[in-house]
Amino acid sequence: MRKAIPSVCVAAILILFLFCAGCTATPGSLPVPSATHTPSSLSAGNYPDITGTWKSTDEAGWNLNTTIQDVAIGQNTWVFASQEGPVAKGFKLFRQPDGPDVNQTLMGIFDPEGKTLTIIDQPGGWVKGTLTGPDTMAVVLTYSGGEDTGGNSFALAMTLHRIKG
């Protein structure tokens, strides 16, 4: 029993030494990397102004389930009502193939080069829009499936043209 007490004391001293030795810096004293995109840098820059009404041409769509089916796509109207720096907000209007007219909220953010826009819409579709001219945008939209697509995954391609006047 007497031999156990010195062993416990030595172990306690060793553990205390290990806790006290080593790192002396606290997490708060570590250097903090600077952010590459601050709120002020997001609103700055020379992003193209895409506000206005855009109408589609060359629409094509596909449902993907166990097979791939062509889907008739009618004309879309997209309205970018406001834009602050790289962020554009608005809505899109279209008629579903066998359903009612639809109005969906959307917002998009330009990449740093100001050529490509990543857009998300109200039901969760993802869109890549690429400006091919000041008033023309190539658009690819995808849905991973859900209520709006009848449970199918869906893809759409079209060209949007800004309406002047």
Residue frames as a rotation matrix with the C-alpha (Angstrom) as fourth column:
MET 1
0.571 0.821 0.000 0.00
0.821 -0.571 0.000 0.00
0.000 0.000 -1.000 0.00
ARG 2
0.431 -0.495 -0.754 2.92
0.154 -0.783 0.602 2.33
-0.889 -0.376 -0.261 0.84
LYS 3
-0.628 -0.700 0.339 4.43
0.433 0.047 0.900 1.67
-0.646 0.712 0.274 -2.59
ALA 4
-0.041 0.712 0.701 1.18
0.996 -0.029 0.088 2.78
0.083 0.701 -0.708 -4.30
ILE 5
0.699 0.351 -0.622 1.19
0.494 -0.867 0.066 6.30
-0.516 -0.354 -0.780 -2.76
PRO 6
-0.183 -0.794 -0.579 4.54
-0.076 -0.576 0.814 7.40
-0.980 0.193 0.045 -4.29
SER 7
-0.741 -0.064 0.669 3.47
0.610 0.354 0.709 5.98
-0.282 0.933 -0.223 -7.67
VAL 8
0.314 0.927 0.207 0.20
0.949 -0.305 -0.075 7.93
-0.006 0.220 -0.975 -7.57
CYS 9
0.549 -0.173 -0.818 2.07
0.201 -0.922 0.330 11.10
-0.811 -0.346 -0.472 -6.57
VAL 10
-0.583 -0.811 -0.036 4.59
0.096 -0.112 0.989 10.68
-0.807 0.573 0.143 -9.41
ALA 11
-0.477 0.494 0.727 1.74
0.879 0.272 0.392 10.08
-0.004 0.826 -0.564 -11.90
ALA 12
0.600 0.744 -0.294 -0.13
0.757 -0.647 -0.092 13.17
-0.259 -0.167 -0.951 -10.65
ILE 13
0.189 -0.621 -0.760 2.98
-0.012 -0.776 0.631 15.32
-0.982 -0.110 -0.154 -10.94
LEU 14
-0.763 -0.481 0.433 3.67
0.361 0.239 0.901 13.98
-0.537 0.844 -0.009 -14.43
ILE 15
-0.051 0.842 0.537 0.10
0.996 0.001 0.092 14.71
0.077 0.540 -0.838 -15.57
LEU 16
0.687 0.267 -0.676 0.25
0.443 -0.891 0.098 18.23
-0.576 -0.367 -0.730 -14.04
PHE 17
-0.267 -0.888 -0.375 3.55
0.015 -0.393 0.919 18.85
-0.964 0.240 0.118 -15.84
LEU 18
-0.700 0.026 0.714 2.09
0.681 0.324 0.656 17.72
-0.214 0.946 -0.245 -19.18
PHE 19
0.401 0.907 0.130 -0.91
0.915 -0.392 -0.090 20.04
-0.031 0.155 -0.987 -18.78
CYS 20
0.661 -0.170 -0.731 1.30
0.162 -0.918 0.361 23.02
-0.733 -0.357 -0.579 -17.95
ALA 21
-0.447 -0.893 -0.053 3.94
0.059 -0.089 0.994 22.39
-0.892 0.442 0.092 -20.63
GLY 22
-0.361 0.240 0.901 3.47
0.889 0.381 0.254 22.82
-0.283 0.893 -0.351 -24.37
CYS 23
-0.135 0.374 0.917 1.15
0.705 -0.614 0.355 25.38
0.696 0.695 -0.181 -25.95
THR 24
-0.620 -0.059 -0.782 1.11
0.659 -0.580 -0.479 28.78
-0.426 -0.812 0.399 -24.36
ALA 25
-0.948 0.317 -0.030 -1.06
-0.274 -0.763 0.586 30.50
0.163 0.564 0.810 -26.97
THR 26
-0.400 0.898 0.182 -4.80
0.044 0.218 -0.975 30.77
-0.916 -0.382 -0.127 -26.56
PRO 27
-0.160 0.378 0.912 -7.16
0.935 0.355 0.018 30.23
-0.317 0.855 -0.410 -29.51
GLY 28
0.816 0.545 -0.194 -7.95
0.477 -0.823 -0.308 33.96
-0.327 0.159 -0.932 -29.50
SER 29
0.359 -0.747 -0.560 -4.32
-0.325 -0.662 0.675 34.87
-0.875 -0.060 -0.480 -30.10
LEU 30
-0.203 -0.395 0.896 -3.99
0.676 0.606 0.420 32.92
-0.708 0.691 0.144 -33.35
PRO 31
-0.841 -0.101 -0.532 -3.77
-0.250 -0.799 0.547 35.02
-0.480 0.593 0.647 -36.52
VAL 32
0.133 0.954 0.268 -7.08
0.246 0.230 -0.942 35.44
-0.960 0.191 -0.204 -38.32
PRO 33
-0.671 -0.376 0.639 -6.97
0.686 0.012 0.728 35.21
-0.281 0.927 0.250 -42.13
SER 34
-0.650 0.451 -0.612 -8.53
-0.421 -0.884 -0.205 38.13
-0.633 0.125 0.764 -43.96
ALA 35
0.160 0.808 0.567 -11.79
0.347 0.492 -0.798 37.46
-0.924 0.324 -0.202 -45.81
THR 36
-0.797 -0.441 0.412 -11.63
0.511 -0.129 0.850 37.60
-0.322 0.888 0.328 -49.58
HIS 37
-0.419 0.732 0.537 -15.23
0.394 -0.386 0.834 38.85
0.818 0.561 -0.127 -49.89
THR 38
-0.857 0.208 -0.471 -16.31
0.370 -0.389 -0.844 41.42
-0.359 -0.897 0.257 -47.37
PRO 39
0.150 0.988 0.045 -19.81
0.774 -0.089 -0.626 42.92
-0.615 0.128 -0.778 -47.56
SER 40
0.363 -0.025 -0.931 -18.35
-0.289 -0.953 -0.087 46.08
-0.886 0.301 -0.354 -49.09
SER 41
-0.690 -0.672 -0.270 -16.45
-0.466 0.127 0.875 44.13
-0.554 0.730 -0.401 -51.78
LEU 42
-0.550 0.570 0.611 -19.59
0.685 0.726 -0.061 42.22
-0.478 0.385 -0.789 -52.77
SER 43
0.536 0.815 -0.222 -21.43
0.546 -0.535 -0.645 45.44
-0.644 0.224 -0.732 -53.54
ALA 44
0.155 -0.561 -0.813 -18.45
-0.541 -0.737 0.405 46.94
-0.827 0.377 -0.418 -55.35
GLY 45
-0.527 -0.468 0.709 -17.18
0.304 0.675 0.672 45.96
-0.793 0.570 -0.214 -58.75
ASN 46
-0.523 0.283 -0.804 -18.22
-0.777 -0.546 0.313 46.29
-0.350 0.789 0.505 -62.32
TYR 47
-0.646 0.401 0.649 -20.97
0.351 0.912 -0.213 43.73
-0.677 0.090 -0.730 -62.66
PRO 48
-0.906 0.360 0.225 -23.23
0.117 -0.297 0.948 43.95
0.408 0.884 0.227 -65.72
ASP 49
-0.622 0.777 0.097 -26.66
-0.578 -0.372 -0.726 45.40
-0.528 -0.508 0.680 -65.06
ILE 50
-0.953 0.301 -0.048 -29.21
0.199 0.733 0.651 42.70
0.231 0.610 -0.758 -65.88
THR 51
-0.541 0.812 -0.217 -32.30
0.100 -0.194 -0.976 44.46
-0.835 -0.550 0.024 -64.53
GLY 52
-0.481 0.478 -0.735 -35.29
-0.862 -0.410 0.298 44.35
-0.158 0.777 0.609 -66.82
THR 53
0.470 0.748 0.469 -37.54
-0.510 0.663 -0.548 41.84
-0.721 0.019 0.693 -68.53
TRP 54
-0.656 -0.704 -0.271 -36.06
-0.691 0.416 0.591 38.85
-0.303 0.575 -0.760 -70.38
LYS 55
0.549 0.834 0.046 -38.01
-0.713 0.497 -0.495 36.49
-0.436 0.239 0.868 -72.68
SER 56
-0.182 -0.645 0.742 -36.94
-0.229 0.762 0.606 33.02
-0.956 -0.059 -0.287 -73.77
THR 57
0.505 0.234 -0.831 -36.33
-0.860 0.220 -0.461 31.35
0.075 0.947 0.312 -77.13
ASP 58
-0.104 -0.604 -0.790 -34.95
-0.562 0.691 -0.455 27.92
0.820 0.397 -0.412 -78.07
GLU 59
0.011 0.182 0.983 -36.57
-0.985 0.174 -0.021 26.23
-0.175 -0.968 0.181 -75.07
ALA 60
0.044 0.025 -0.999 -35.92
-0.352 0.936 0.008 22.52
0.935 0.352 0.050 -74.54
GLY 61
-0.053 -0.009 0.999 -36.63
-0.999 0.006 -0.053 20.36
-0.006 -1.000 -0.010 -71.49
TRP 62
-0.217 -0.085 -0.972 -36.28
-0.268 0.963 -0.024 16.79
0.939 0.256 -0.232 -70.27
ASN 63
0.589 0.357 0.725 -37.68
-0.808 0.225 0.545 14.69
0.031 -0.907 0.421 -67.44
LEU 64
-0.406 -0.720 -0.563 -35.43
-0.533 0.687 -0.494 12.00
0.743 0.100 -0.662 -66.04
ASN 65
0.485 0.482 0.730 -36.98
-0.852 0.447 0.272 9.05
-0.196 -0.754 0.627 -64.25
THR 66
0.265 -0.410 0.872 -36.22
0.086 0.911 0.403 5.49
-0.960 -0.032 0.277 -65.36
THR 67
0.060 -0.243 0.968 -36.05
0.996 0.072 -0.044 6.93
-0.059 0.967 0.246 -68.89
ILE 68
-0.716 -0.272 -0.643 -35.48
0.228 -0.962 0.152 10.38
-0.660 -0.038 0.750 -70.36
GLN 69
0.100 0.829 0.550 -38.54
0.970 0.042 -0.240 12.07
-0.222 0.558 -0.799 -71.86
ASP 70
-0.806 -0.238 0.542 -38.64
0.425 -0.870 0.250 15.28
0.412 0.432 0.802 -73.89
VAL 71
-0.126 0.757 -0.641 -40.84
0.831 -0.273 -0.485 17.94
-0.542 -0.594 -0.594 -72.30
ALA 72
0.085 0.242 0.967 -42.56
0.764 -0.638 0.092 20.73
0.639 0.731 -0.239 -74.23
ILE 73
-0.343 -0.275 -0.898 -41.38
0.798 -0.589 -0.125 24.04
-0.495 -0.760 0.421 -72.79
GLY 74
0.597 0.597 0.535 -43.25
0.773 -0.607 -0.185 27.23
0.214 0.524 -0.824 -73.49
GLN 75
0.013 -0.584 0.812 -41.94
0.238 -0.787 -0.570 30.75
0.971 0.201 0.129 -73.41
ASN 76
0.144 -0.098 -0.985 -40.54
0.989 -0.019 0.147 31.99
-0.033 -0.995 0.095 -70.09
THR 77
0.439 -0.087 0.894 -40.47
0.078 -0.988 -0.135 35.59
0.895 0.129 -0.427 -68.91
TRP 78
0.109 -0.489 -0.866 -37.86
0.986 0.161 0.034 36.43
0.123 -0.858 0.499 -66.29
VAL 79
0.662 0.131 0.737 -37.87
0.095 -0.991 0.091 39.81
0.743 0.010 -0.669 -64.57
PHE 80
-0.245 -0.749 -0.616 -34.81
0.926 0.008 -0.377 40.98
0.287 -0.663 0.692 -62.67
ALA 81
0.671 0.707 0.224 -36.46
0.590 -0.691 0.418 43.75
0.450 -0.148 -0.881 -60.65
SER 82
0.884 -0.416 0.215 -33.40
-0.467 -0.753 0.464 44.86
-0.031 -0.510 -0.860 -58.65
GLN 83
0.581 -0.779 -0.237 -29.66
0.593 0.604 -0.533 44.41
0.558 0.169 0.812 -58.53
GLU 84
0.870 -0.443 0.217 -27.04
-0.479 -0.652 0.588 45.39
-0.119 -0.615 -0.779 -55.95
GLY 85
-0.153 -0.986 0.063 -23.52
-0.859 0.164 0.485 44.62
-0.489 0.021 -0.872 -57.14
PRO 86
-0.878 -0.288 -0.384 -23.40
-0.454 0.756 0.471 40.92
0.154 0.588 -0.794 -58.02
VAL 87
-0.788 0.602 0.124 -26.82
0.387 0.642 -0.662 40.09
-0.478 -0.474 -0.740 -56.51
ALA 88
-0.782 0.605 -0.151 -29.92
-0.501 -0.465 0.729 40.24
0.371 0.646 0.667 -58.73
LYS 89
-0.771 0.605 0.200 -33.47
0.166 0.494 -0.853 39.57
-0.615 -0.625 -0.482 -57.48
GLY 90
-0.610 0.621 -0.492 -36.74
-0.792 -0.458 0.403 39.04
0.025 0.636 0.772 -59.28
PHE 91
-0.035 0.680 0.732 -39.22
-0.315 0.688 -0.654 36.45
-0.948 -0.253 0.190 -60.50
LYS 92
-0.948 -0.193 -0.253 -40.04
-0.300 0.273 0.914 34.26
-0.107 0.942 -0.317 -63.48
LEU 93
0.030 0.999 0.031 -43.34
-0.668 0.043 -0.743 33.58
-0.744 0.002 0.669 -65.21
PHE 94
-0.828 -0.221 -0.515 -44.17
-0.544 0.535 0.646 30.51
0.133 0.815 -0.564 -67.28
ARG 95
0.355 0.934 0.040 -46.94
-0.935 0.354 0.035 28.04
0.018 -0.050 0.999 -68.03
GLN 96
-0.438 -0.449 0.779 -46.43
-0.497 0.843 0.207 24.42
-0.750 -0.296 -0.592 -66.97
PRO 97
-0.967 -0.031 -0.253 -46.98
-0.243 0.409 0.880 21.90
0.076 0.912 -0.403 -69.79
ASP 98
-0.373 0.887 -0.273 -50.29
0.435 0.427 0.793 20.61
0.820 0.177 -0.545 -68.41
GLY 99
-0.121 0.276 -0.954 -50.93
0.990 -0.043 -0.138 23.14
-0.079 -0.960 -0.268 -65.72
PRO 100
0.810 0.551 -0.200 -51.47
0.559 -0.829 -0.016 26.72
-0.175 -0.099 -0.980 -64.66
ASP 101
0.453 -0.647 0.614 -49.36
0.000 -0.689 -0.725 29.84
0.892 0.328 -0.312 -65.10
VAL 102
0.542 -0.386 -0.746 -46.56
0.836 0.341 0.430 29.93
0.088 -0.857 0.508 -62.52
ASN 103
0.605 -0.413 0.681 -44.82
-0.292 -0.910 -0.293 32.85
0.741 -0.022 -0.671 -60.83
GLN 104
0.684 -0.443 -0.580 -41.62
0.707 0.599 0.377 31.91
0.180 -0.668 0.722 -58.93
THR 105
0.896 -0.444 -0.027 -39.27
-0.388 -0.811 0.438 34.15
-0.217 -0.382 -0.898 -56.95
LEU 106
0.666 -0.745 0.033 -35.60
0.691 0.598 -0.406 33.95
0.283 0.294 0.913 -57.91
MET 107
0.834 -0.528 -0.161 -32.25
-0.415 -0.792 0.448 35.45
-0.364 -0.307 -0.880 -57.00
GLY 108
0.791 -0.599 0.122 -28.84
0.534 0.579 -0.617 35.18
0.299 0.553 0.778 -58.58
ILE 109
0.661 -0.688 -0.300 -25.23
-0.148 -0.512 0.846 35.99
-0.735 -0.515 -0.441 -57.82
PHE 110
0.847 -0.432 -0.311 -22.57
-0.385 -0.095 -0.918 36.79
0.367 0.897 -0.246 -60.42
ASP 111
0.578 -0.791 -0.201 -19.18
0.816 0.553 0.169 35.11
-0.022 -0.262 0.965 -60.37
PRO 112
0.194 -0.555 -0.809 -16.22
0.417 -0.700 0.580 37.47
-0.888 -0.450 0.095 -59.82
GLU 113
-0.794 -0.536 0.286 -15.68
0.457 -0.216 0.863 37.86
-0.400 0.816 0.416 -63.58
GLY 114
-0.379 0.730 -0.569 -19.28
-0.385 -0.683 -0.620 39.04
-0.841 -0.016 0.540 -64.11
LYS 115
-0.687 0.101 -0.719 -20.06
-0.699 0.176 0.693 36.59
0.196 0.979 -0.050 -66.93
THR 116
-0.500 0.460 -0.734 -21.85
0.207 0.886 0.414 33.74
0.841 0.055 -0.539 -65.16
LEU 117
-0.325 0.547 0.771 -24.77
-0.883 -0.468 -0.041 33.94
0.338 -0.694 0.636 -62.79
THR 118
-0.856 0.182 -0.483 -25.79
0.307 0.932 -0.192 31.20
0.416 -0.313 -0.854 -60.36
ILE 119
-0.462 0.807 0.367 -29.53
-0.757 -0.574 0.311 31.47
0.462 -0.135 0.877 -59.72
ILE 120
-0.930 0.334 -0.152 -31.86
0.367 0.818 -0.443 29.67
-0.024 -0.468 -0.883 -57.34
ASP 121
-0.496 0.829 0.257 -35.65
-0.354 -0.464 0.812 29.80
0.793 0.312 0.524 -57.64
GLN 122
-0.108 0.583 0.805 -38.45
-0.972 -0.233 0.039 29.48
0.210 -0.778 0.591 -55.11
PRO 123
0.870 0.492 0.035 -39.02
-0.484 0.838 0.253 25.71
0.095 -0.237 0.967 -55.38
GLY 124
0.483 -0.747 0.457 -35.27
-0.281 0.362 0.889 24.99
-0.829 -0.558 -0.035 -55.28
GLY 125
0.850 -0.224 0.477 -34.18
0.526 0.412 -0.744 24.80
-0.030 0.884 0.467 -58.90
TRP 126
0.123 -0.890 -0.439 -30.58
0.224 -0.406 0.886 25.68
-0.967 -0.207 0.150 -59.71
VAL 127
0.930 0.212 0.299 -29.77
0.347 -0.244 -0.906 27.73
-0.119 0.947 -0.300 -62.78
LYS 128
-0.225 -0.954 -0.199 -26.53
0.571 -0.295 0.766 28.61
-0.789 0.059 0.611 -64.51
GLY 129
0.872 0.477 0.107 -26.90
0.390 -0.547 -0.740 31.70
-0.295 0.687 -0.664 -66.63
THR 130
-0.224 -0.974 0.028 -24.05
0.726 -0.148 0.671 32.77
-0.650 0.170 0.741 -68.90
LEU 131
0.539 0.343 -0.770 -24.11
-0.162 -0.854 -0.494 36.18
-0.827 0.391 -0.404 -70.55
THR 132
0.020 -0.485 0.874 -23.30
0.864 0.449 0.229 35.69
-0.503 0.751 0.428 -74.22
GLY 133
-0.432 -0.103 0.896 -23.94
0.577 -0.795 0.187 39.37
0.693 0.598 0.403 -74.97
PRO 134
-0.974 0.011 0.225 -25.23
-0.164 -0.720 -0.675 42.44
0.154 -0.694 0.703 -73.08
ASP 135
-0.251 0.961 0.116 -28.86
-0.948 -0.219 -0.230 41.41
-0.196 -0.168 0.966 -73.73
THR 136
0.429 0.338 -0.838 -28.54
-0.565 0.824 0.043 37.63
0.705 0.455 0.545 -74.19
MET 137
-0.249 -0.454 0.855 -28.14
-0.944 0.310 -0.111 34.90
-0.215 -0.835 -0.506 -71.59
ALA 138
-0.198 0.117 -0.973 -27.78
-0.356 0.917 0.182 31.13
0.913 0.383 -0.140 -72.11
VAL 139
-0.079 0.314 0.946 -29.63
-0.997 -0.028 -0.074 29.35
0.003 -0.949 0.315 -69.30
VAL 140
-0.372 0.033 -0.928 -29.47
-0.071 0.995 0.063 25.79
0.926 0.089 -0.368 -67.97
LEU 141
-0.089 0.471 0.878 -31.90
-0.970 -0.243 0.032 24.93
0.228 -0.848 0.478 -65.16
THR 142
-0.522 -0.066 -0.850 -32.03
-0.042 0.998 -0.052 21.71
0.852 0.008 -0.524 -63.12
TYR 143
0.235 0.569 0.788 -34.33
-0.952 -0.029 0.305 20.24
0.196 -0.822 0.534 -60.48
SER 144
-0.813 -0.582 -0.005 -33.42
-0.563 0.789 -0.245 17.10
0.146 -0.197 -0.970 -58.57
GLY 145
-0.533 0.717 -0.450 -37.08
0.417 0.685 0.597 16.03
0.736 0.131 -0.664 -58.38
GLY 146
-0.922 0.277 -0.272 -40.01
0.163 -0.359 -0.919 17.01
-0.352 -0.891 0.286 -56.28
GLU 147
-0.124 0.991 -0.040 -43.58
0.483 0.025 -0.875 18.20
-0.867 -0.128 -0.482 -56.32
ASP 148
0.215 0.207 -0.954 -43.09
-0.504 -0.814 -0.290 20.77
-0.837 0.543 -0.071 -59.11
THR 149
-0.415 -0.455 -0.788 -41.62
-0.910 0.197 0.366 18.14
-0.012 0.869 -0.495 -61.46
GLY 150
0.583 0.754 -0.302 -43.98
-0.739 0.647 0.188 15.27
0.337 0.113 0.935 -60.67
GLY 151
0.780 -0.330 0.532 -41.21
-0.215 0.657 0.722 13.48
-0.588 -0.678 0.442 -58.78
ASN 152
0.731 -0.532 0.427 -38.90
0.668 0.433 -0.605 13.45
0.137 0.728 0.672 -61.81
SER 153
-0.188 -0.805 -0.563 -35.51
0.459 -0.579 0.674 15.08
-0.868 -0.132 0.479 -62.09
PHE 154
0.769 0.545 0.334 -35.74
0.581 -0.380 -0.719 17.82
-0.265 0.748 -0.609 -64.70
ALA 155
-0.419 -0.861 -0.289 -33.39
0.537 -0.491 0.686 19.81
-0.732 0.133 0.668 -66.92
LEU 156
0.754 0.636 0.165 -34.15
0.552 -0.478 -0.683 22.79
-0.356 0.607 -0.711 -69.16
ALA 157
-0.514 -0.855 -0.070 -32.07
0.656 -0.444 0.610 24.81
-0.553 0.267 0.789 -71.60
MET 158
0.604 0.675 0.424 -33.07
0.795 -0.473 -0.379 28.10
-0.055 0.566 -0.822 -73.23
THR 159
-0.623 -0.717 0.312 -31.81
0.735 -0.673 -0.082 31.47
0.269 0.178 0.947 -74.29
LEU 160
0.337 0.688 -0.642 -33.07
0.811 -0.559 -0.173 34.64
-0.478 -0.463 -0.747 -72.61
HIS 161
-0.440 -0.373 0.817 -33.20
0.746 -0.658 0.101 37.96
0.500 0.654 0.568 -74.48
ARG 162
-0.582 0.204 -0.787 -33.64
0.516 -0.656 -0.551 41.28
-0.629 -0.727 0.277 -72.70
ILE 163
0.221 0.760 0.611 -36.69
0.967 -0.251 -0.037 43.20
0.126 0.600 -0.790 -73.96
LYS 164
-0.847 -0.532 -0.018 -35.81
0.532 -0.846 -0.031 46.80
0.001 -0.035 0.999 -74.80
GLY 165
-0.686 0.543 0.485 -38.16
-0.199 -0.781 0.592 49.65
0.700 0.310 0.644 -74.09
